[in-house]
């Protein structure tokens, strides 16, 4: 099998190198794509919380992205070359540009000499070749194309250098203290470093943009009317149930890297592998992390244990009482089986002082797991209560006297 895989890899690399010359279809992906059709060799992990997972990599992190809760980590803060998972930050900035309306999916971008000259994974853009933002995103996300990524970066910031400055600014704003970017692609460069913890955090940020999943969940696609074939370098897309992305990375300095996301039963997780020993090892490691997370945690919907319409006294108001409402519920990350331990405690004052505004917070519901506070649900006034003025008080008293 090893001999067969080696021959396949040589064939694919040859296709990438020579197809522009001979006119055959261009396979645009990382060279280690030879194993993408081989199932992940790892049994489901049902290890209990606290188990040390055997992951053949220098660094690993499992994160729940909504709460940024780390569920598992191994050497999370070592600064390592991130290879093409660098593109996660590039994609964040590109998605933000699309959200602002600065880029549209059907905009056509002309490749600069600089973009067309990128090495590594590429779709062989020619200087001056025009391609839509949509197609360039396909190439960047599915096939990790460096030329497509730089073309998009230049469209956002005018130059790759300007774009990299934006990348580093965004990293600081996300609290990525172990990260410095030197380029938009992840090609090896001195000082271009990140950590598994930082990669997990920026992956969570990218997942806030639903559009990314239009590309990161695609197994195969094509460009240029079928001339250029795209195969997703993330084999979890094909072999792991619920996979939503995100990005592979491979260079000589970085080894085999992966930021993988998957969603099951309303819970999404991000698994990060950096410095994997082999390409199969990164996928097996990510699968172990995701299995561990789905086996041990879940998202619970907490509805407030409070009767809407409950009234509270108001002093000095035109009305003596006001009805209350609980502000919806909350979704929380829990260890499986811990939902039975959830309790709620309502905290309200005995009376309110007018004026009271509609939707004004007047109390809260403390949601507890044992002795630990999970979060609060606000209790608000259902309507306005104005302060009783002297004139209205006089008229109210006078009306009472005449009707007595």
Beta strands, then each sheet from edge to edge (+ up, - down):
strand 1: 26-28
strand 2: 59-64
strand 3: 69-74
strand 4: 108-110
strand 5: 130-132
strand 6: 220-223
strand 7: 228-231
strand 8: 243-251
strand 9: 255-264
strand 10: 267-276
strand 11: 297-302
strand 12: 311-315
strand 13: 321-326
strand 14: 330-335
strand 15: 342-348
strand 16: 351-353
strand 17: 361-369
strand 18: 372-381
sheet 1: 1+ 7+ 6-
sheet 2: 3+ 2- 10+ 9- 8+
sheet 3: 4+ 5-
sheet 4: 11+ 14-
sheet 5: 15+ 17- 18+ 13- 12+ 16+
end
